[in-house]
Amino acid sequence: MARKLRVQYPGAIYHVMNRGDRREHIFKDDTDRKLFLQTLGEACQKTGWFLHVWCLMPNHFHLVIETPQPNLVAGMKWLLGTYTGRFNRRHKLFGHLFSGRYKALIVDGSGSGYLKNVCDYVHLNPVRAKMLSPKQKLGAFPWSSLHLYLQSSRKRPAWLRVGRLLGEHGIPRDSKKGRREFGRRMELRRQAQNESGQYKPLRRGWCIGDKAFRKELLAQMKEQMGEHHYGEERAETEQERAEGIVREGLKQLGWKEADLAARPKGDREKLKLAVRLRAETTVTVKWIAQRLRMGTWTHLNHLLYWHRRETSR
């Protein structure tokens, strides 16, 4: 059976979840959690994603991601693959870390309450898992974005965007007063949550929104793919983005395409362009090496390693 298609479009919002293989832990300690958040930040830099909320549990994670460009698949492939490699190297393990494909439910972000419900659901996850005692405030849990919502913007990563959710709660400003009001509302939400049926739609299906929103998505899918909603994964846009960076770099240098082949494999300007491609896209080292005429991907990896060593001194 063909794999279910990931629906991607500019400005899409997703509730993304993934569990450990066989429900095993994906974080063994706080160092792993920090490593995941570091990797998540790098993924946001590469893809341009905005994170509205996140929550790390022992054997799974929740993210609410907004994608200005239609690149969820490319970004998640990089995020999960990179974190798995880093986790395995740290713990001297190998093989799969995550269980199958991640779930990605499309969220209606039109201001009709669906985005607010999803974000509140993610922030209240530690309560449902009984990881907070009744006497502990929600902000006491360190591994979700909620405690960052209660702090000033100086203490938040640039890729966490709080304005959208604050607005959904009717809080006009990211001020001390606004943050205090958000915390109060979340504590009320905690007391009123009803696990029996309120959150079921947030865990199942393929989209979170009303009938009109669902109908629009289905029409878009039908227009692009015909009658069926299954098929091969959509061709990624990351190579197009990378090509744009290459063209921009050549223009700035005053080079023509032929100059890439004419110049040495380890040319310093070519290396700078390779570093930018690694930082701003999810294309592979192999693709970069071939595109910039820098020899084998292992040779380029070696150059990138020594570049990182030199710049970190």
Residue frames as qw, qx, qy, qz and C-alpha x, y, z in Angstrom:
[[0.000, 0.888, 0.460, 0.000, 0.00, 0.00, 0.00],
 [0.365, 0.565, -0.043, 0.739, 1.26, 3.47, -0.86],
 [0.347, -0.297, -0.508, 0.731, 2.10, 5.77, 2.03],
 [0.012, 0.873, 0.480, -0.088, -0.32, 8.50, 3.01],
 [0.422, 0.574, 0.071, 0.698, 0.64, 11.83, 1.51],
 [0.326, -0.484, -0.336, 0.739, 1.85, 14.68, 3.68],
 [0.210, 0.863, 0.385, 0.251, -0.14, 17.78, 2.80],
 [0.486, -0.350, -0.027, 0.800, 2.21, 20.75, 2.51],
 [0.241, 0.792, 0.334, 0.451, 1.53, 24.38, 1.62],
 [0.280, 0.339, -0.265, 0.858, 2.98, 27.78, 2.62],
 [0.319, -0.377, 0.233, -0.838, 1.79, 28.85, 6.07],
 [0.766, -0.254, -0.543, -0.232, 0.51, 25.42, 7.12],
 [0.332, -0.545, 0.567, -0.521, 0.35, 24.65, 10.84],
 [0.747, 0.021, -0.656, -0.105, 0.86, 21.10, 12.13],
 [0.659, -0.563, 0.400, -0.297, 0.57, 19.25, 15.39],
 [0.645, 0.436, -0.628, 0.019, 3.51, 16.86, 15.09],
 [0.725, -0.495, 0.401, -0.261, 4.02, 13.84, 17.36],
 [0.721, 0.351, -0.597, -0.010, 6.42, 10.91, 17.42],
 [0.803, -0.526, 0.217, -0.179, 7.18, 8.12, 19.90],
 [0.163, -0.592, 0.785, 0.080, 10.18, 6.02, 20.66],
 [0.587, 0.180, -0.737, -0.283, 10.54, 2.66, 18.97],
 [0.565, -0.264, -0.776, 0.094, 8.54, 0.11, 20.99],
 [0.388, -0.850, -0.200, -0.296, 7.53, 3.07, 23.18],
 [0.745, -0.240, -0.224, 0.581, 11.04, 3.20, 24.62],
 [0.214, -0.855, -0.097, 0.462, 12.52, 6.43, 25.91],
 [0.602, 0.659, 0.114, 0.436, 13.88, 8.91, 23.39],
 [0.013, 0.795, -0.328, 0.510, 15.46, 10.99, 26.15],
 [0.754, -0.151, -0.568, 0.294, 17.61, 9.23, 28.73],
 [0.443, -0.491, -0.340, 0.669, 18.45, 12.39, 30.67],
 [0.081, 0.899, 0.190, -0.387, 18.33, 16.18, 30.57],
 [0.231, -0.499, 0.535, 0.641, 21.40, 16.30, 28.32],
 [0.268, 0.265, 0.832, 0.407, 19.40, 14.42, 25.67],
 [0.124, 0.821, 0.539, -0.139, 16.52, 16.86, 26.05],
 [0.093, -0.815, 0.153, 0.550, 18.86, 19.81, 25.59],
 [0.293, -0.212, 0.734, 0.575, 20.39, 18.05, 22.58],
 [0.266, 0.543, 0.770, 0.201, 16.93, 17.62, 21.01],
 [0.056, 0.914, 0.287, -0.282, 16.06, 21.29, 21.55],
 [0.220, -0.619, 0.430, 0.619, 19.40, 22.33, 20.07],
 [0.282, 0.075, 0.824, 0.486, 18.69, 20.15, 17.04],
 [0.180, 0.742, 0.645, -0.030, 15.15, 21.53, 16.82],
 [0.051, -0.859, 0.004, 0.509, 16.55, 25.07, 16.80],
 [0.229, -0.362, 0.655, 0.623, 18.91, 24.15, 13.96],
 [0.268, 0.401, 0.833, 0.272, 15.99, 22.65, 12.02],
 [0.107, 0.871, 0.403, -0.259, 14.05, 25.91, 12.44],
 [0.132, -0.718, 0.313, 0.607, 17.04, 27.87, 11.16],
 [0.266, -0.100, 0.803, 0.524, 17.37, 25.62, 8.13],
 [0.121, 0.464, 0.835, 0.270, 13.68, 25.58, 7.25],
 [0.112, -0.276, -0.076, -0.951, 12.35, 28.93, 8.49],
 [0.449, -0.490, -0.741, -0.100, 9.84, 27.16, 10.76],
 [0.273, -0.492, 0.297, -0.771, 8.07, 28.91, 13.63],
 [0.384, -0.204, -0.876, 0.207, 7.41, 26.85, 16.76],
 [0.413, -0.596, -0.128, -0.676, 4.27, 27.85, 18.64],
 [0.671, -0.545, 0.378, -0.332, 4.59, 25.25, 21.42],
 [0.620, 0.303, -0.723, 0.027, 6.55, 22.12, 22.24],
 [0.702, -0.509, 0.347, -0.357, 6.60, 19.47, 24.96],
 [0.454, 0.399, -0.795, 0.040, 9.11, 16.69, 25.61],
 [0.849, -0.356, 0.173, -0.350, 7.88, 13.57, 27.41],
 [0.552, -0.484, 0.669, 0.116, 10.06, 10.56, 28.27],
 [0.534, 0.045, 0.788, 0.303, 9.12, 8.48, 25.21],
 [0.363, 0.637, 0.561, 0.384, 7.56, 11.02, 22.82],
 [0.168, -0.269, -0.050, 0.947, 7.38, 14.67, 21.84],
 [0.267, 0.789, 0.554, -0.012, 4.77, 17.17, 20.69],
 [0.250, -0.208, 0.183, 0.928, 5.44, 20.15, 18.43],
 [0.368, 0.798, 0.454, -0.147, 3.10, 22.74, 16.94],
 [0.445, -0.219, 0.405, 0.768, 4.94, 23.96, 13.86],
 [0.444, 0.814, 0.195, -0.319, 4.12, 26.68, 11.35],
 [0.644, -0.035, 0.499, 0.579, 5.85, 26.32, 7.97],
 [0.209, 0.730, -0.056, -0.648, 6.15, 29.56, 5.95],
 [0.364, 0.444, -0.680, -0.457, 7.48, 27.35, 3.14],
 [0.929, -0.030, -0.036, -0.368, 5.98, 23.93, 2.28],
 [0.465, 0.520, -0.693, 0.180, 8.87, 21.96, 3.76],
 [0.729, -0.468, 0.320, -0.383, 7.55, 19.91, 6.69],
 [0.997, 0.075, -0.008, 0.027, 8.73, 16.61, 5.21],
 [0.623, 0.540, -0.323, 0.465, 12.27, 17.77, 4.46],
 [0.149, -0.670, 0.412, -0.599, 12.61, 19.45, 7.85],
 [0.829, -0.365, 0.262, -0.333, 11.27, 16.48, 9.84],
 [0.944, 0.235, -0.158, 0.169, 13.50, 14.09, 7.93],
 [0.397, 0.582, -0.416, 0.575, 16.51, 16.19, 8.91],
 [0.420, -0.597, 0.347, -0.589, 15.37, 16.72, 12.52],
 [0.928, -0.241, 0.162, -0.232, 14.61, 13.08, 13.29],
 [0.893, 0.314, -0.185, 0.263, 17.62, 11.72, 11.42],
 [0.279, 0.643, -0.403, 0.589, 20.05, 14.18, 12.97],
 [0.527, -0.563, 0.377, -0.512, 18.79, 13.73, 16.53],
 [0.993, -0.073, 0.026, -0.084, 18.83, 9.93, 16.14],
 [0.741, 0.439, -0.297, 0.412, 22.47, 10.08, 14.98],
 [0.010, 0.639, -0.425, 0.641, 23.47, 12.35, 17.83],
 [0.768, -0.415, 0.235, -0.427, 21.58, 10.26, 20.40],
 [0.992, 0.075, -0.082, 0.060, 23.14, 7.04, 19.14],
 [0.556, 0.527, -0.382, 0.516, 26.65, 8.47, 19.13],
 [0.260, -0.633, 0.392, -0.614, 26.25, 9.82, 22.64],
 [0.779, -0.311, 0.392, -0.378, 25.00, 6.50, 24.02],
 [0.045, -0.410, 0.883, 0.224, 27.09, 4.26, 21.73],
 [0.617, 0.303, 0.674, -0.269, 23.98, 2.75, 20.15],
 [0.053, 0.167, -0.641, -0.747, 22.80, 2.17, 16.58],
 [0.000, -0.392, -0.898, -0.198, 19.54, 1.63, 14.72],
 [0.186, -0.638, -0.434, -0.608, 16.09, 3.19, 14.93],
 [0.077, -0.028, -0.562, 0.823, 15.13, 5.52, 17.76],
 [0.456, 0.152, 0.160, -0.862, 11.63, 6.53, 16.66],
 [0.455, 0.221, 0.856, -0.107, 8.62, 4.33, 15.96],
 [0.414, 0.556, 0.667, 0.274, 7.59, 4.51, 12.31],
 [0.193, 0.522, 0.262, 0.789, 6.36, 7.71, 10.70],
 [0.040, -0.182, -0.435, 0.881, 5.62, 10.78, 12.76],
 [0.113, 0.715, 0.690, 0.008, 2.04, 12.01, 12.98],
 [0.134, -0.106, 0.076, 0.982, 1.34, 15.43, 11.51],
 [0.113, 0.692, 0.710, -0.066, -2.20, 16.76, 11.91],
 [0.183, 0.373, 0.222, 0.882, -2.97, 19.94, 9.97],
 [0.156, -0.542, -0.589, 0.578, -4.40, 22.65, 12.22],
 [0.117, 0.804, 0.414, 0.411, -6.87, 25.37, 11.28],
 [0.444, -0.242, -0.250, 0.826, -5.09, 28.59, 12.26],
 [0.046, 0.571, 0.419, 0.705, -7.86, 30.97, 11.23],
 [0.095, -0.238, 0.373, -0.892, -8.58, 32.14, 14.77],
 [0.681, -0.283, -0.353, -0.576, -11.58, 29.86, 15.29],
 [0.664, -0.549, 0.352, -0.366, -10.10, 28.25, 18.41],
 [0.987, 0.103, -0.121, 0.032, -8.55, 25.10, 16.96],
 [0.534, 0.518, -0.433, 0.509, -4.95, 26.31, 17.26],
 [0.316, -0.580, 0.415, -0.625, -5.56, 27.42, 20.86],
 [0.914, -0.232, 0.124, -0.310, -7.01, 24.01, 21.76],
 [0.900, 0.273, -0.254, 0.227, -4.07, 22.15, 20.24],
 [0.299, 0.579, -0.453, 0.609, -1.48, 24.34, 21.95],
 [0.536, -0.505, 0.357, -0.575, -3.25, 24.05, 25.32],
 [0.988, -0.045, -0.054, -0.135, -3.44, 20.28, 24.86],
 [0.731, 0.389, -0.376, 0.416, 0.33, 20.13, 24.33],
 [0.016, 0.576, -0.440, 0.689, 1.08, 22.38, 27.31],
 [0.693, -0.382, 0.286, -0.541, -1.18, 20.30, 29.58],
 [0.816, 0.209, -0.535, -0.064, 0.43, 17.01, 28.60],
 [0.288, 0.290, -0.753, 0.516, 2.58, 16.77, 31.77],
 [0.490, -0.171, 0.412, -0.749, -0.59, 17.12, 33.87],
 [0.887, 0.093, -0.150, -0.427, -2.35, 14.26, 32.09],
 [0.743, 0.276, -0.582, 0.182, 0.81, 12.15, 32.48],
 [0.712, -0.690, -0.126, -0.014, 0.86, 12.98, 36.22],
 [0.697, 0.213, -0.193, 0.657, 4.35, 14.46, 35.96],
 [0.019, -0.416, 0.227, -0.880, 3.20, 17.44, 38.03],
 [0.164, -0.356, -0.817, 0.422, 1.60, 17.24, 41.44],
 [0.034, -0.806, -0.555, -0.203, -1.66, 19.15, 42.01],
 [0.357, -0.840, -0.126, 0.390, 0.27, 21.70, 44.06],
 [0.478, -0.239, 0.380, 0.755, 2.86, 22.39, 41.36],
 [0.353, 0.721, 0.013, -0.596, 2.30, 25.21, 38.89],
 [0.841, 0.504, 0.191, 0.054, 2.37, 24.39, 35.18],
 [0.316, 0.883, -0.320, 0.135, 5.46, 26.54, 34.79],
 [0.560, -0.609, 0.560, -0.043, 7.38, 24.18, 37.08],
 [0.891, 0.173, 0.388, 0.158, 7.70, 21.63, 34.26],
 [0.214, -0.694, 0.361, 0.586, 10.99, 22.53, 32.52],
 [0.306, -0.114, 0.794, 0.513, 10.58, 20.55, 29.28],
 [0.308, 0.689, 0.628, 0.189, 7.74, 22.35, 27.56],
 [0.265, 0.405, 0.146, 0.863, 7.48, 25.81, 26.08],
 [0.338, -0.804, -0.445, -0.201, 4.94, 26.92, 28.69],
 [0.569, -0.636, -0.149, 0.499, 7.55, 28.08, 31.21],
 [0.404, 0.006, 0.273, 0.873, 9.13, 30.17, 28.43],
 [0.064, -0.675, -0.504, -0.535, 5.77, 31.83, 27.74],
 [0.481, -0.820, -0.304, 0.067, 5.91, 33.07, 31.32],
 [0.581, -0.440, 0.093, 0.678, 9.36, 34.63, 30.89],
 [0.177, 0.815, -0.107, -0.541, 10.53, 37.70, 29.02],
 [0.801, 0.595, -0.033, -0.065, 11.44, 37.43, 25.34],
 [0.109, 0.792, -0.596, 0.075, 15.15, 37.73, 26.18],
 [0.446, -0.349, 0.805, -0.178, 15.06, 34.27, 27.74],
 [0.821, 0.328, 0.410, -0.226, 13.35, 32.57, 24.78],
 [0.497, -0.065, 0.630, 0.593, 14.89, 31.08, 21.63],
 [0.185, 0.341, -0.240, -0.890, 14.24, 33.15, 18.53],
 [0.259, -0.041, -0.824, -0.502, 12.35, 30.29, 16.86],
 [0.091, -0.473, -0.833, 0.273, 9.63, 30.19, 19.55],
 [0.101, -0.304, -0.252, -0.913, 6.79, 32.52, 18.52],
 [0.056, -0.323, -0.800, 0.503, 4.45, 33.31, 21.42],
 [0.207, 0.169, 0.003, -0.964, 2.39, 36.12, 19.87],
 [0.450, -0.093, -0.663, -0.591, -0.02, 33.88, 17.94],
 [0.463, -0.339, -0.811, 0.113, -1.09, 31.82, 20.96],
 [0.115, -0.292, -0.440, 0.841, -1.29, 34.84, 23.26],
 [0.301, 0.073, -0.252, -0.917, -3.60, 36.43, 20.68],
 [0.488, -0.212, -0.780, -0.330, -5.74, 33.28, 20.59],
 [0.388, -0.410, -0.705, 0.428, -6.16, 33.68, 24.35],
 [0.064, -0.898, -0.347, -0.262, -7.20, 37.33, 23.88],
 [0.548, -0.666, 0.007, 0.506, -3.94, 38.67, 25.34],
 [0.467, 0.882, 0.066, 0.023, -2.86, 41.64, 23.22],
 [0.210, 0.848, -0.449, 0.190, 0.75, 42.10, 24.38],
 [0.853, -0.005, -0.413, 0.318, 3.73, 39.98, 25.37],
 [0.063, -0.699, 0.321, -0.636, 4.17, 42.04, 28.53],
 [0.069, 0.158, -0.840, 0.514, 4.67, 41.14, 32.18],
 [0.528, 0.111, 0.394, -0.744, 0.96, 41.63, 32.75],
 [0.751, 0.298, -0.334, -0.486, 0.07, 39.63, 29.63],
 [0.468, 0.268, -0.836, 0.103, 2.33, 36.74, 30.63],
 [0.164, -0.057, 0.753, -0.635, 0.84, 36.67, 34.13],
 [0.669, 0.207, 0.145, -0.699, -2.66, 36.56, 32.62],
 [0.677, 0.313, -0.608, -0.274, -1.64, 33.71, 30.29],
 [0.219, 0.181, -0.895, 0.345, -0.38, 31.70, 33.28],
 [0.401, 0.069, 0.552, -0.728, -3.64, 32.33, 35.14],
 [0.733, 0.280, -0.143, -0.604, -5.72, 31.21, 32.17],
 [0.564, 0.298, -0.767, -0.073, -3.69, 28.05, 31.71],
 [0.030, -0.086, 0.852, -0.515, -4.16, 27.12, 35.38],
 [0.594, 0.207, 0.312, -0.712, -7.92, 27.55, 34.90],
 [0.697, 0.363, -0.470, -0.401, -7.71, 25.47, 31.74],
 [0.254, 0.267, -0.905, 0.210, -5.90, 22.81, 33.74],
 [0.301, 0.052, 0.719, -0.624, -8.72, 22.62, 36.26],
 [0.644, 0.363, 0.170, -0.652, -11.43, 22.50, 33.59],
 [0.317, 0.381, -0.764, -0.413, -9.87, 20.00, 31.20],
 [0.835, 0.027, 0.359, -0.416, -12.02, 16.97, 30.46],
 [0.148, -0.409, 0.847, 0.307, -9.99, 14.01, 29.26],
 [0.592, 0.241, 0.745, -0.192, -13.07, 11.94, 28.39],
 [0.591, 0.577, 0.534, 0.179, -13.77, 13.54, 25.04],
 [0.061, 0.941, -0.011, -0.332, -12.37, 17.02, 24.68],
 [0.111, -0.720, 0.573, 0.375, -9.00, 16.02, 23.27],
 [0.759, 0.129, 0.631, 0.093, -9.85, 12.94, 21.18],
 [0.618, 0.765, 0.176, 0.053, -9.98, 14.89, 17.88],
 [0.009, 0.916, -0.397, -0.055, -6.50, 16.26, 18.63],
 [0.469, -0.448, 0.755, 0.095, -4.95, 12.79, 18.57],
 [0.589, 0.230, 0.763, 0.136, -6.68, 11.18, 15.60],
 [0.507, 0.802, 0.304, -0.089, -7.48, 11.83, 11.98],
 [0.664, 0.208, 0.208, 0.687, -5.42, 14.00, 9.67],
 [0.121, 0.455, 0.050, 0.881, -6.62, 17.57, 10.30],
 [0.213, -0.501, -0.630, 0.554, -7.94, 19.70, 13.16],
 [0.092, 0.113, -0.134, -0.980, -10.54, 22.18, 11.97],
 [0.568, 0.337, 0.434, -0.613, -14.17, 22.62, 10.97],
 [0.714, 0.375, 0.588, 0.068, -15.93, 21.08, 7.97],
 [0.425, 0.902, 0.009, -0.077, -15.19, 24.07, 5.74],
 [0.161, -0.778, 0.591, 0.140, -11.46, 23.89, 6.51],
 [0.613, -0.108, 0.776, 0.101, -11.41, 20.15, 5.82],
 [0.656, 0.632, 0.412, -0.034, -13.31, 20.66, 2.56],
 [0.241, 0.926, -0.254, -0.138, -10.80, 23.27, 1.37],
 [0.328, -0.569, 0.741, 0.141, -7.89, 20.94, 2.09],
 [0.670, 0.173, 0.720, 0.046, -9.53, 18.03, 0.29],
 [0.551, 0.811, 0.174, -0.095, -10.20, 20.26, -2.72],
 [0.030, 0.857, -0.492, -0.153, -6.55, 21.29, -2.78],
 [0.486, -0.313, 0.810, 0.098, -5.41, 17.68, -2.57],
 [0.690, 0.449, 0.566, -0.035, -7.79, 16.59, -5.32],
 [0.399, 0.900, -0.080, -0.155, -6.61, 19.39, -7.60],
 [0.051, -0.755, 0.645, 0.106, -2.98, 18.35, -7.12],
 [0.210, -0.294, 0.932, 0.015, -3.34, 14.58, -7.07],
 [0.429, -0.089, -0.742, -0.507, -6.61, 13.58, -8.65],
 [0.700, -0.436, -0.301, -0.479, -9.19, 11.50, -6.78],
 [0.845, -0.248, -0.420, 0.218, -6.90, 9.71, -4.36],
 [0.290, -0.904, 0.216, -0.227, -5.28, 10.97, -1.17],
 [0.797, -0.407, 0.396, 0.208, -2.48, 8.39, -1.22],
 [0.725, 0.666, -0.067, 0.164, 0.62, 8.21, -3.38],
 [0.725, 0.130, -0.205, 0.644, 4.35, 8.85, -3.50],
 [0.341, -0.683, -0.222, 0.607, 5.74, 11.58, -1.27],
 [0.337, 0.932, 0.133, -0.008, 5.66, 14.97, -2.93],
 [0.689, 0.361, -0.097, 0.621, 8.90, 16.15, -4.56],
 [0.464, -0.648, -0.274, 0.538, 10.70, 18.33, -2.05],
 [0.246, 0.944, 0.097, 0.195, 11.29, 22.04, -2.51],
 [0.589, -0.715, 0.179, 0.331, 14.57, 22.04, -0.61],
 [0.658, 0.040, 0.409, 0.631, 16.72, 21.59, -3.72],
 [0.233, 0.783, 0.339, 0.467, 14.99, 24.56, -5.32],
 [0.363, -0.932, -0.016, 0.014, 15.77, 26.63, -2.23],
 [0.700, -0.433, 0.320, 0.469, 19.38, 25.46, -2.28],
 [0.563, 0.410, 0.413, 0.587, 19.67, 26.30, -5.97],
 [0.009, 0.941, 0.205, 0.269, 18.50, 29.81, -5.18],
 [0.540, -0.790, 0.182, 0.224, 21.27, 30.17, -2.58],
 [0.712, -0.063, 0.423, 0.557, 23.84, 28.91, -5.08],
 [0.376, 0.684, 0.367, 0.505, 22.68, 31.38, -7.73],
 [0.233, -0.966, -0.061, -0.095, 22.76, 34.21, -5.20],
 [0.676, -0.577, 0.279, 0.365, 26.27, 33.20, -4.11],
 [0.649, 0.222, 0.424, 0.591, 27.58, 33.06, -7.66],
 [0.170, 0.864, 0.277, 0.384, 26.12, 36.51, -8.38],
 [0.418, -0.903, 0.066, 0.069, 27.74, 38.02, -5.28],
 [0.686, -0.395, 0.410, 0.453, 31.11, 36.53, -6.24],
 [0.349, 0.729, -0.302, -0.505, 30.79, 37.56, -9.87],
 [0.299, -0.235, 0.899, 0.217, 31.23, 33.94, -10.92],
 [0.671, 0.192, -0.389, -0.602, 29.66, 31.98, -13.73],
 [0.949, -0.146, 0.125, -0.248, 28.54, 28.37, -13.44],
 [0.841, 0.397, -0.297, 0.219, 31.73, 27.20, -15.14],
 [0.044, 0.705, -0.510, 0.490, 33.82, 28.76, -12.36],
 [0.789, -0.407, 0.318, -0.334, 32.61, 26.11, -9.93],
 [0.981, 0.126, 0.076, 0.127, 34.29, 23.40, -11.98],
 [0.554, 0.679, -0.239, 0.418, 37.34, 25.50, -12.82],
 [0.199, -0.744, 0.434, -0.468, 38.24, 26.39, -9.24],
 [0.231, 0.255, -0.903, 0.258, 39.89, 23.96, -6.78],
 [0.540, -0.406, -0.721, -0.154, 37.69, 21.53, -4.86],
 [0.499, -0.509, -0.504, 0.488, 38.65, 23.15, -1.57],
 [0.169, 0.478, 0.113, 0.855, 38.29, 26.75, -2.76],
 [0.113, -0.172, -0.589, 0.781, 37.59, 28.98, 0.24],
 [0.387, 0.088, -0.040, -0.917, 34.64, 30.77, -1.38],
 [0.621, -0.070, -0.672, -0.399, 33.08, 27.46, -2.39],
 [0.397, -0.156, -0.806, 0.410, 33.50, 26.25, 1.18],
 [0.133, 0.119, 0.346, -0.921, 31.74, 29.37, 2.51],
 [0.567, 0.028, -0.333, -0.753, 28.84, 28.63, 0.18],
 [0.585, -0.083, -0.806, -0.043, 28.78, 25.00, 1.35],
 [0.171, -0.134, -0.684, 0.696, 28.64, 26.15, 4.98],
 [0.357, 0.099, 0.087, -0.925, 25.70, 28.40, 4.17],
 [0.632, -0.005, -0.584, -0.510, 23.85, 25.59, 2.40],
 [0.467, -0.117, -0.836, 0.264, 24.36, 23.33, 5.44],
 [0.035, -0.161, -0.529, 0.833, 23.09, 26.04, 7.79],
 [0.370, 0.246, 0.069, -0.893, 20.08, 27.20, 5.77],
 [0.736, 0.161, -0.382, -0.535, 18.79, 24.07, 4.03],
 [0.787, -0.258, 0.523, -0.200, 18.33, 20.35, 4.61],
 [0.796, 0.516, -0.300, -0.099, 20.04, 19.19, 1.40],
 [0.934, -0.280, 0.071, 0.208, 22.68, 16.51, 1.93],
 [0.336, -0.707, 0.450, 0.429, 26.44, 16.94, 1.97],
 [0.566, 0.103, 0.709, 0.408, 26.53, 14.68, -1.09],
 [0.351, 0.813, 0.442, 0.143, 24.23, 17.06, -3.00],
 [0.113, -0.961, 0.111, 0.227, 26.33, 20.08, -1.98],
 [0.516, -0.444, 0.581, 0.446, 29.60, 18.38, -2.98],
 [0.518, 0.350, 0.670, 0.401, 28.24, 17.53, -6.42],
 [0.205, 0.908, 0.363, 0.054, 26.58, 20.89, -6.97],
 [0.133, -0.956, 0.203, 0.166, 29.63, 22.98, -5.99],
 [0.790, 0.497, -0.310, 0.180, 32.12, 20.63, -7.67],
 [0.279, -0.764, 0.495, -0.304, 33.93, 19.92, -4.40],
 [0.231, 0.334, -0.912, 0.054, 34.81, 16.28, -4.96],
 [0.466, -0.273, -0.840, -0.041, 33.40, 13.46, -2.86],
 [0.493, -0.736, -0.196, -0.420, 30.99, 14.06, 0.02],
 [0.819, -0.426, -0.194, 0.332, 33.57, 12.61, 2.43],
 [0.510, 0.188, -0.021, 0.839, 36.11, 15.20, 1.27],
 [0.161, -0.621, -0.153, -0.752, 33.57, 17.98, 1.82],
 [0.724, -0.624, -0.282, -0.085, 32.69, 16.56, 5.25],
 [0.742, -0.171, -0.160, 0.628, 36.37, 16.78, 6.14],
 [0.236, 0.371, 0.063, 0.896, 36.53, 20.42, 5.01],
 [0.430, -0.668, -0.254, -0.552, 33.39, 21.29, 6.97],
 [0.794, -0.476, -0.308, 0.219, 34.78, 19.62, 10.09],
 [0.592, -0.077, -0.108, 0.795, 37.97, 21.68, 10.02],
 [0.020, -0.530, -0.193, -0.826, 35.99, 24.83, 9.23],
 [0.608, -0.686, -0.299, -0.264, 33.90, 24.27, 12.38],
 [0.772, -0.332, -0.222, 0.494, 37.07, 23.69, 14.41],
 [0.408, 0.197, 0.019, 0.891, 38.63, 26.93, 13.16],
 [0.202, -0.572, -0.227, -0.762, 35.53, 29.09, 13.70],
 [0.696, -0.617, -0.347, -0.117, 34.90, 27.71, 17.21],
 [0.665, -0.056, -0.317, 0.673, 38.31, 28.77, 18.52]]
